[in-house]
Amino acid sequence: MKVLSIQSAVAYGHVGNSAAVFPLQRIGVEVLPVYTVNFSNHTGYGAWRGPLISPDDVRDVITGIEERGVLGDIDVVLSGYQGGEGIADVILDAVARVKAANPSAIYACDPVMGNARSGCFVAPAIPALLRERVVPAADLITPNQFELGELTGTRPDTIESTLEAVALIRAKGPSSVLVTSVERPDRDEDTIEMLAVTAEGSWIVQTPRLPFKANGSGDVTAALFTAHYRRTGDAAEALARATSSVYDLLERTHRSGERELQLVESQDAYANPRMQFPVTAL
């Protein structure tokens, strides 16, 4: 499997491609990383250095890849956080080029906008851009529950309302949806859930909720779920594998007391997930 991953990169820590690439490689996926920024660290620190890469330069990199004749080998185009409006055109153009070369390729979009605690933290134009142009072009999207609400103009807070919001977004284009950070009033205390919905059905998995925030965990989740689902065609198995790997990554990070994901130290959790959390069909 080959993945063209168009995301940010940081020298220190793990977000964007700096979070997604290694776990994908560890499960045997060839990744072609294309960077949209090259920062010293993620912006959660409040200070960082390094350049935004212009959309034209990002497009040139993709054109160079195309000139090597490899777009027909790409199985997945993966995108995450979009820092500015211009990069969406580049991503959508890359998706069109890849699908022209390989009609069976898919586009997996993580529509990063924010979360329930922080609200939206992207540029004001990004939510509408994702809603109107980017998400409709995707085959698979991986929003958190808050982002799902932003995409659909709803406030999902139960399983029923979350499934209704998923149905709304699937009607706009994406055939498959992974919803992360699902919270509902009737769940067990100190737990959190993920929900996968495809044309074949819906599945949910519950894990303990760890009491800390780890930047980049969503990028790892989107990458691993996408790869497992593309490889197997089985959303329930992909959900079980991604959940197991990411939970063990987060648990190790929490135990370490470090702010950044213990990405390399957790590599066995990607290659050999323990499959410790049962997946339930809805």
N, C-alpha and C positions, 0 to 999 in steps of 0.2 A: 504494500500500500504506500502511496505517496500523497503527502498533504502539502499544499501551498498555503502557508500560514502568514497572513498579512496583519501584523500587530506591532505594538511598541516593543522596545528593548531597553533594559537598564543594565548598567555594569554591576551595581551592588544590589543584591536582593533578587526577588523573583516575582515579576508580573509580566503580563503580555507574553511575547515569545520567550522571554527569559524564564517564564514559568511553564509554558506549554511544550516547548521543544524537547527537553530531556525526558519527561515521562513518556512522550510519544516514541522517542527513540528507544527507550527501555523496553517497550512492548513490541519492538520490531517494525516501527513505522519510519519510513524515510521522510524527513521534513525538509522542505525548501522554505526557510524563514526569510520573509521580506519585512524590513523594519520601517515603521512610520515615524518613530522618534528614536533617538539614541541618547538617553539621559543617564546621568550618574546614578540616580536612584528614583524610586517612584515618588509621585508628588504628595503622597500622604505625609511626608516629612515636613512639608511646608517650604522647603528650599531644595533646589536641584540645579544641575548644570547640564549643558549639552543641547544639541540642536533638535528642533522639529525638522523632519525631512519633508521637503516640499512635495506636493502631489505629483508634480512633473518628474521629480527624481525617483519617486516610488514607481511611477509608471515606466520609467526607463529601465529600472531593474527587472520588472516583469517582462518588458519587451526583450531584454537580454536573455532571460530564461526561455522565452518563446523562440528566440533565434537559435537556441541550442536544440530545438525540435523536441522538447520534452513535455509540452503541455498536454499532449495526448496520453501521457502516462499518469497525469494527475487524477487522483480519485476524489479528492476533497479540497475545496477552497474554504479556509477557516479564517474568520475575522472576529475581532473583539472591539475594545474601546476605540472610538473614533474621535480624535481630539478636535477635528475641524470639519467643516462642511466639504472641503474639496476632496478629501480622501474617499468619500463614498463613491464618487464617480469612478475613481481608479479601481476600487474593489469591484464595483458592478461591471466595469469593462473587463477586468481580469476574469470574473465569473463567466462572462459571455465568451471570452476567448477560449477558456478551458473547456466549456461545454461544447463549443464548436469543434474542438479537437477531440473531445471524448464525451459523447452525449450521455454516457452513464455517470459522469461525475456529478457530485452534489455540492451545494453551497451551504455551509453551516455558519450561522451568524449568532454571536453572543451580543445581544443588543444592550450594551452597557449604558445605563443611565443613572443609576443610584440604588438606594436601598430604603427599606422602611424606616430606618433610624436616622439616616442622613438626608433623605429626600434626594432630589435630582442634583448631581454634581457635574453635569456636562454643560457645554455651551447651549444657550437657549434654543438655537435652531436645530440641535441634534435630535431631540425626541420626535419632532414632526418629520424630519428627514428619515429617521428609522421607520416610523409608522407608514409613511406614504411611498417610499421608494425602496428602502433596503430590505425590510422584512418581507414585503410581497415577493421579492426575488429569491428568497431563501427556501431551501428544502427542509432545513432543520434549524430551529432557533432554541436558545437556552437561556431565557430570561429568569430572573428571580421573580418571586410573587409580586413584589412591588412594581417591577418593570413590566410584568404582564398586565397589571392594571393600567399603567401609563400607556401601553400600546393599544389597549382596548377601551380606554375611558371608563373603566369599571374599578371597583374596589374589592377584589377577591379576598375573602377571609374565612371561607369554609371550603370543604372539598367540593361541594356542589357549585358554589360560585366560581371557584377556580377552574373547574371543568367547563363551566359555561363560558368563561373568558377564553379558555383554550380553544373552544369551538369557534368563537368569534375570530380569533387570530388565524386559525387553520383555514377558515373560509376566505381569508385574504391571500393565501398562497402557500405557507409552509405546511407540508404534510405531517411533519413530526415536531413535537414540542417537548422539551425537558424544562420543567419548572423547578428551580432550586429555592431554598429557604422558604419552604411552605410552612406557614403557621396557621393553626385553626384552634378555636377555643376548646374543642373537645379532645385535643390530643393529650397524651401523657405529659405531665409536667417535666420540664427540662429536657424536652426532645425537640427535634426538628425533622422535617420530611423533604423528600424530593418526589416529583411526580412526572412520569413519562407518558405521553399520549401519541399514538400513531393510528394509522388506518386500521390496524389489527386489534387495538384495544388500549386500555389504560392500566398503569401499574404505579404503586406507591411503595416507598421504603422509608423507614423511620430509624433515626440514630439518636444517641445521646447528644445534647447540645453542649458544646464545650464553651467555657466562659471567657472567650477572648475573640478578637478580630484578627484575621490573617489576610493581608493583602495578597492577591494572586490566587487564592484558593478557587475562585470562580473560573479563572483561566484554565487551571488544571482540570477542573470538573468538565468544562465544555470540551476540552481537547480529548480527554480519555473517553467520555461518553460517545463523542462523535466517532472516534476511531473504532471503538468496540462495536458500535451499532452498524457502522459501514462494513466492518469485517464480517459480522455474524448475521446481520439482518434481524436480530432478536433484541428488541428494546428492553425486555425484562432482564436478559442476561447482561446487556450493556449497563443497565441501571445498577445491578448488583455489583458488577466489577468496578465501575467508577466509584460507587458509594464506598465500597470496602477500601479501595486505594486512598481516596481522599480523606476518609475518616482517620486512617492510620497515619497519613501525612500530618493531619492537623493534631492528632493526639501526641505524636512525637514532637511536633513544634511546641505544643503547650507545655509538655514536660521539660523541654530544653530551656524555657524561660526566654528564648530569643524572640525578637520581633519578626524576623524574616522566616519564611517557610524553610523547614529543614528538607529541602527538595532532594538533594543528592543522598543524604543519609537515609531517606525513606524509599530508596529505589526498589527494594525487594517487594514493597507493597504494590508497586505497579506491575512488576513482572509476575508476581505470584499472589494475587489478592486472596485474602482469607475467606471471602464470601460469608462473612459473619452476620450479615443483616438480611432477613428474609424479605423478599419482594412479593407484594400482594396484588393480585388482579382486582380491579374495581368493576 
